[in-house]
Amino acid sequence: MELSVRYYLKVVNLISFQFSNYSDSVIEKVKNFSKILKGKI
């Protein structure tokens, strides 16, 4: 039981870490895209 809980927490941490990295990169892409749009207008 102890092992599965630890494993579950490790998986959750990994997923949340991956998700935060992904959302950061998406935010950067959106910022860059809006800069490009402002430059064209």
Chimera marker file (.cmm) of the C-alpha trace (Angstrom):
<marker_set name="trace">
<marker id="1" x="0.000" y="0.000" z="0.000" r="1" g="1" b="0" radius="0.5"/>
<marker id="2" x="2.758" y="2.401" z="1.020" r="1" g="1" b="0" radius="0.5"/>
<marker id="3" x="4.623" y="1.752" z="-2.226" r="1" g="1" b="0" radius="0.5"/>
<marker id="4" x="1.607" y="2.432" z="-4.448" r="1" g="1" b="0" radius="0.5"/>
<marker id="5" x="0.872" y="5.723" z="-2.666" r="1" g="1" b="0" radius="0.5"/>
<marker id="6" x="4.470" y="6.835" z="-3.136" r="1" g="1" b="0" radius="0.5"/>
<marker id="7" x="4.365" y="5.816" z="-6.789" r="1" g="1" b="0" radius="0.5"/>
<marker id="8" x="1.069" y="7.674" z="-7.282" r="1" g="1" b="0" radius="0.5"/>
<marker id="9" x="2.505" y="10.854" z="-5.745" r="1" g="1" b="0" radius="0.5"/>
<marker id="10" x="5.569" y="10.569" z="-7.969" r="1" g="1" b="0" radius="0.5"/>
<marker id="11" x="3.359" y="10.262" z="-11.055" r="1" g="1" b="0" radius="0.5"/>
<marker id="12" x="1.208" y="13.220" z="-9.983" r="1" g="1" b="0" radius="0.5"/>
<marker id="13" x="4.303" y="15.369" z="-9.404" r="1" g="1" b="0" radius="0.5"/>
<marker id="14" x="5.680" y="14.383" z="-12.796" r="1" g="1" b="0" radius="0.5"/>
<marker id="15" x="2.418" y="15.195" z="-14.576" r="1" g="1" b="0" radius="0.5"/>
<marker id="16" x="1.990" y="18.545" z="-12.807" r="1" g="1" b="0" radius="0.5"/>
<marker id="17" x="5.637" y="19.422" z="-13.561" r="1" g="1" b="0" radius="0.5"/>
<marker id="18" x="5.181" y="18.545" z="-17.240" r="1" g="1" b="0" radius="0.5"/>
<marker id="19" x="1.933" y="20.508" z="-17.340" r="1" g="1" b="0" radius="0.5"/>
<marker id="20" x="3.492" y="23.614" z="-15.763" r="1" g="1" b="0" radius="0.5"/>
<marker id="21" x="6.349" y="23.456" z="-18.284" r="1" g="1" b="0" radius="0.5"/>
<marker id="22" x="3.825" y="23.071" z="-21.094" r="1" g="1" b="0" radius="0.5"/>
<marker id="23" x="1.660" y="25.968" z="-19.922" r="1" g="1" b="0" radius="0.5"/>
<marker id="24" x="4.761" y="28.186" z="-19.528" r="1" g="1" b="0" radius="0.5"/>
<marker id="25" x="5.809" y="27.464" z="-23.108" r="1" g="1" b="0" radius="0.5"/>
<marker id="26" x="2.259" y="28.132" z="-24.333" r="1" g="1" b="0" radius="0.5"/>
<marker id="27" x="2.223" y="31.493" z="-22.528" r="1" g="1" b="0" radius="0.5"/>
<marker id="28" x="5.588" y="32.370" z="-24.119" r="1" g="1" b="0" radius="0.5"/>
<marker id="29" x="4.279" y="31.419" z="-27.576" r="1" g="1" b="0" radius="0.5"/>
<marker id="30" x="1.165" y="33.555" z="-27.071" r="1" g="1" b="0" radius="0.5"/>
<marker id="31" x="3.262" y="36.538" z="-25.946" r="1" g="1" b="0" radius="0.5"/>
<marker id="32" x="5.564" y="36.167" z="-28.941" r="1" g="1" b="0" radius="0.5"/>
<marker id="33" x="2.593" y="35.791" z="-31.283" r="1" g="1" b="0" radius="0.5"/>
<marker id="34" x="0.932" y="38.934" z="-29.933" r="1" g="1" b="0" radius="0.5"/>
<marker id="35" x="4.230" y="40.840" z="-30.371" r="1" g="1" b="0" radius="0.5"/>
<marker id="36" x="4.341" y="39.710" z="-34.011" r="1" g="1" b="0" radius="0.5"/>
<marker id="37" x="0.719" y="40.797" z="-34.534" r="1" g="1" b="0" radius="0.5"/>
<marker id="38" x="1.378" y="44.215" z="-32.968" r="1" g="1" b="0" radius="0.5"/>
<marker id="39" x="4.425" y="44.607" z="-35.195" r="1" g="1" b="0" radius="0.5"/>
<marker id="40" x="2.329" y="43.944" z="-38.319" r="1" g="1" b="0" radius="0.5"/>
<marker id="41" x="-0.494" y="46.304" z="-37.368" r="1" g="1" b="0" radius="0.5"/>
<link id1="1" id2="2" r="1" g="1" b="0" radius="0.2"/>
<link id1="2" id2="3" r="1" g="1" b="0" radius="0.2"/>
<link id1="3" id2="4" r="1" g="1" b="0" radius="0.2"/>
<link id1="4" id2="5" r="1" g="1" b="0" radius="0.2"/>
<link id1="5" id2="6" r="1" g="1" b="0" radius="0.2"/>
<link id1="6" id2="7" r="1" g="1" b="0" radius="0.2"/>
<link id1="7" id2="8" r="1" g="1" b="0" radius="0.2"/>
<link id1="8" id2="9" r="1" g="1" b="0" radius="0.2"/>
<link id1="9" id2="10" r="1" g="1" b="0" radius="0.2"/>
<link id1="10" id2="11" r="1" g="1" b="0" radius="0.2"/>
<link id1="11" id2="12" r="1" g="1" b="0" radius="0.2"/>
<link id1="12" id2="13" r="1" g="1" b="0" radius="0.2"/>
<link id1="13" id2="14" r="1" g="1" b="0" radius="0.2"/>
<link id1="14" id2="15" r="1" g="1" b="0" radius="0.2"/>
<link id1="15" id2="16" r="1" g="1" b="0" radius="0.2"/>
<link id1="16" id2="17" r="1" g="1" b="0" radius="0.2"/>
<link id1="17" id2="18" r="1" g="1" b="0" radius="0.2"/>
<link id1="18" id2="19" r="1" g="1" b="0" radius="0.2"/>
<link id1="19" id2="20" r="1" g="1" b="0" radius="0.2"/>
<link id1="20" id2="21" r="1" g="1" b="0" radius="0.2"/>
<link id1="21" id2="22" r="1" g="1" b="0" radius="0.2"/>
<link id1="22" id2="23" r="1" g="1" b="0" radius="0.2"/>
<link id1="23" id2="24" r="1" g="1" b="0" radius="0.2"/>
<link id1="24" id2="25" r="1" g="1" b="0" radius="0.2"/>
<link id1="25" id2="26" r="1" g="1" b="0" radius="0.2"/>
<link id1="26" id2="27" r="1" g="1" b="0" radius="0.2"/>
<link id1="27" id2="28" r="1" g="1" b="0" radius="0.2"/>
<link id1="28" id2="29" r="1" g="1" b="0" radius="0.2"/>
<link id1="29" id2="30" r="1" g="1" b="0" radius="0.2"/>
<link id1="30" id2="31" r="1" g="1" b="0" radius="0.2"/>
<link id1="31" id2="32" r="1" g="1" b="0" radius="0.2"/>
<link id1="32" id2="33" r="1" g="1" b="0" radius="0.2"/>
<link id1="33" id2="34" r="1" g="1" b="0" radius="0.2"/>
<link id1="34" id2="35" r="1" g="1" b="0" radius="0.2"/>
<link id1="35" id2="36" r="1" g="1" b="0" radius="0.2"/>
<link id1="36" id2="37" r="1" g="1" b="0" radius="0.2"/>
<link id1="37" id2="38" r="1" g="1" b="0" radius="0.2"/>
<link id1="38" id2="39" r="1" g="1" b="0" radius="0.2"/>
<link id1="39" id2="40" r="1" g="1" b="0" radius="0.2"/>
<link id1="40" id2="41" r="1" g="1" b="0" radius="0.2"/>
</marker_set>
